[in-house]
Amino acid sequence: NDSSGRATHYVALIEDITERRRMEVSLHESEERFRMIADSTADLIWLGDLETGRFLYVSPASRAQRGFEPAEMVGRPMTDFQPPETRERLTSAVTRRLAALAAGDESARHEVIEVSFLRKDGTSMRAEVSSTIMSDGQGRLTRLLGITRDITARVQTEANLRKMSRAIEQAPLSIVITDLAGQ
């Protein structure tokens, strides 16, 4: 320590650099965890900008689920990937939710809706879209975070079960279902 206080200055500088390095490592670890989750799930995770209506992020699940590379979707309007009836339902739902949030109704922040999408190859899929309207640091509603789950097989199974149930109910004969022991 000389009279200028240089040693104290050096210690404070070293502590500042060490703290910044710890924060950088923590941020990197957090990004890696998010990437691992997003890359590993069959559900499509996406982030959209509410002002422009464009995708900001699309997870790799877009390849298997919709047939699009993430880069084909990012930067494009979210509505480009929606058939007209889905576009109308989703646009209306987001508009309604934004108005409700502006009026103080926090329950409108999150919603799950079932809609249809077209895959890149033109085939149709049923999807469950769970979305959350996000705010920035100043409380402005800026982003739409979503998870899209392909429920096509589930919807088809439910339809088949309804048909079978109707057929059993309308059958002119008695139907008995037993296990192997006759119970």
C-alpha positions as CSV (number, residue, x, y, z in Angstrom):
1,N,0.0,0.0,0.0
2,D,1.5,3.3,-1.1
3,S,0.0,6.6,-0.3
4,S,-2.0,6.5,-3.6
5,G,-4.0,3.4,-2.5
6,R,-3.0,1.3,-5.6
7,A,-3.1,-2.0,-3.8
8,T,-6.7,-1.4,-2.7
9,H,-7.5,-0.4,-6.3
10,Y,-6.0,-3.7,-7.7
11,V,-7.9,-5.8,-5.2
12,A,-11.2,-4.2,-6.2
13,L,-10.4,-4.7,-9.9
14,I,-9.6,-8.4,-9.3
15,E,-12.8,-8.9,-7.4
16,D,-14.8,-7.1,-10.1
17,I,-13.2,-9.3,-12.9
18,T,-13.8,-12.5,-10.8
19,E,-17.5,-11.7,-10.2
20,R,-18.0,-10.9,-13.9
21,R,-16.3,-14.2,-14.8
22,R,-18.6,-16.1,-12.4
23,M,-21.7,-14.4,-14.0
24,E,-20.4,-15.3,-17.5
25,V,-20.0,-19.0,-16.5
26,S,-23.4,-19.1,-14.9
27,L,-25.0,-17.5,-18.0
28,H,-23.2,-20.0,-20.2
29,E,-24.4,-23.0,-18.1
30,S,-27.9,-21.6,-18.1
31,E,-27.8,-21.3,-21.9
32,E,-26.5,-24.9,-22.2
33,R,-29.3,-26.2,-20.0
34,F,-31.9,-24.4,-22.2
35,R,-30.3,-25.7,-25.4
36,M,-30.3,-29.3,-24.1
37,I,-34.0,-29.0,-23.2
38,A,-35.0,-27.4,-26.4
39,D,-33.0,-29.8,-28.5
40,S,-34.3,-32.9,-26.7
41,T,-38.0,-32.4,-26.7
42,A,-40.5,-33.6,-29.3
43,D,-42.6,-30.5,-28.6
44,L,-41.9,-27.5,-30.7
45,I,-40.7,-24.6,-28.5
46,W,-40.9,-21.1,-30.1
47,L,-40.7,-17.5,-29.3
48,G,-42.5,-14.8,-31.2
49,D,-42.3,-11.0,-31.2
50,L,-45.7,-9.5,-30.5
51,E,-45.0,-6.2,-32.4
52,T,-43.8,-7.7,-35.6
53,G,-45.6,-11.1,-35.4
54,R,-42.4,-12.9,-36.4
55,F,-40.7,-15.9,-35.0
56,L,-37.5,-15.0,-33.0
57,Y,-36.7,-18.6,-32.0
58,V,-37.8,-22.1,-33.2
59,S,-36.5,-25.3,-31.7
60,P,-35.1,-28.2,-33.7
61,A,-38.3,-30.1,-33.1
62,S,-39.7,-28.1,-36.1
63,R,-38.0,-30.6,-38.4
64,A,-39.8,-33.7,-37.1
65,Q,-43.1,-32.0,-36.2
66,R,-43.7,-29.7,-39.1
67,G,-41.0,-30.5,-41.7
68,F,-39.4,-27.1,-41.5
69,E,-35.8,-26.3,-40.5
70,P,-35.7,-23.7,-37.7
71,A,-33.9,-21.3,-40.0
72,E,-36.9,-21.5,-42.5
73,M,-39.2,-20.2,-39.7
74,V,-37.1,-17.7,-37.7
75,G,-37.7,-14.1,-38.9
76,R,-40.8,-15.0,-40.8
77,P,-44.4,-14.1,-39.8
78,M,-45.9,-16.7,-37.5
79,T,-49.1,-16.6,-39.6
80,D,-47.1,-17.9,-42.7
81,F,-47.3,-21.3,-41.1
82,Q,-51.0,-21.3,-40.2
83,P,-54.0,-22.3,-42.4
84,P,-56.7,-19.5,-42.5
85,E,-59.0,-21.0,-39.8
86,T,-56.1,-21.4,-37.4
87,R,-54.7,-17.9,-38.2
88,E,-58.1,-16.4,-37.4
89,R,-58.5,-18.3,-34.1
90,L,-55.0,-17.6,-32.9
91,T,-54.9,-13.9,-33.9
92,S,-58.3,-13.4,-32.2
93,A,-57.1,-15.2,-29.0
94,V,-53.9,-13.2,-28.8
95,T,-55.8,-9.9,-29.4
96,R,-58.4,-10.9,-26.7
97,R,-55.6,-11.8,-24.2
98,L,-53.6,-8.6,-24.8
99,A,-56.8,-6.5,-24.1
100,A,-57.5,-8.5,-20.9
101,L,-53.9,-8.1,-19.7
102,A,-54.1,-4.4,-20.4
103,A,-57.2,-4.3,-18.2
104,G,-55.3,-6.0,-15.4
105,D,-56.5,-9.6,-15.9
106,E,-53.3,-11.7,-15.3
107,S,-55.2,-14.9,-16.0
108,A,-55.0,-14.1,-19.7
109,R,-51.2,-14.3,-19.7
110,H,-51.3,-18.1,-20.3
111,E,-53.6,-20.1,-22.6
112,V,-53.8,-23.6,-24.2
113,I,-55.7,-23.9,-27.5
114,E,-56.2,-26.8,-29.9
115,V,-55.8,-26.0,-33.6
116,S,-54.8,-27.4,-37.0
117,F,-51.5,-26.8,-38.8
118,L,-50.2,-27.8,-42.2
119,R,-46.8,-29.5,-42.4
120,K,-44.4,-28.5,-45.1
121,D,-45.4,-31.6,-47.1
122,G,-49.0,-30.4,-47.1
123,T,-50.4,-33.0,-44.6
124,S,-52.5,-31.7,-41.7
125,M,-51.7,-32.1,-38.0
126,R,-53.7,-31.3,-34.9
127,A,-51.8,-29.5,-32.3
128,E,-52.1,-28.3,-28.7
129,V,-50.5,-24.8,-28.4
130,S,-49.7,-23.6,-24.9
131,S,-48.5,-20.0,-25.0
132,T,-47.5,-17.3,-22.5
133,I,-47.5,-13.6,-23.1
134,M,-44.2,-12.2,-21.7
135,S,-43.3,-8.7,-20.5
136,D,-40.0,-6.9,-20.8
137,G,-38.2,-5.2,-17.9
138,Q,-40.5,-2.2,-18.2
139,G,-43.7,-4.3,-18.0
140,R,-44.5,-3.9,-21.8
141,L,-46.0,-7.0,-23.4
142,T,-43.4,-7.9,-26.0
143,R,-43.1,-11.7,-26.6
144,L,-45.2,-14.8,-27.0
145,L,-43.5,-17.9,-25.7
146,G,-45.1,-21.2,-26.9
147,I,-45.0,-24.9,-26.9
148,T,-46.7,-26.7,-29.8
149,R,-47.5,-30.4,-29.2
150,D,-48.5,-32.7,-32.1
151,I,-51.7,-34.4,-30.9
152,T,-52.7,-35.9,-34.2
153,A,-52.5,-39.5,-33.1
154,R,-54.4,-38.8,-29.8
155,V,-57.2,-37.0,-31.7
156,Q,-57.5,-40.0,-34.1
157,T,-57.5,-42.5,-31.3
158,E,-60.3,-40.6,-29.5
159,A,-62.3,-40.5,-32.8
160,N,-61.9,-44.2,-33.2
161,L,-63.0,-44.9,-29.6
162,R,-66.1,-42.7,-30.1
163,K,-66.9,-44.7,-33.3
164,M,-66.4,-48.0,-31.5
165,S,-68.5,-46.8,-28.6
166,R,-71.4,-45.8,-30.9
167,A,-71.1,-49.1,-32.8
168,I,-71.4,-51.1,-29.5
169,E,-74.3,-49.0,-28.2
170,Q,-76.2,-49.4,-31.5
171,A,-75.4,-53.1,-32.0
172,P,-78.6,-55.2,-32.2
173,L,-76.9,-58.1,-30.3
174,S,-75.6,-58.3,-26.7
175,I,-71.9,-57.8,-26.4
176,V,-70.0,-59.3,-23.5
177,I,-66.3,-58.6,-22.8
178,T,-64.5,-61.1,-20.6
179,D,-60.9,-61.7,-19.5
180,L,-59.1,-65.0,-20.2
181,A,-60.6,-66.5,-16.9
182,G,-64.1,-65.7,-18.1
183,Q,-64.6,-62.9,-15.7
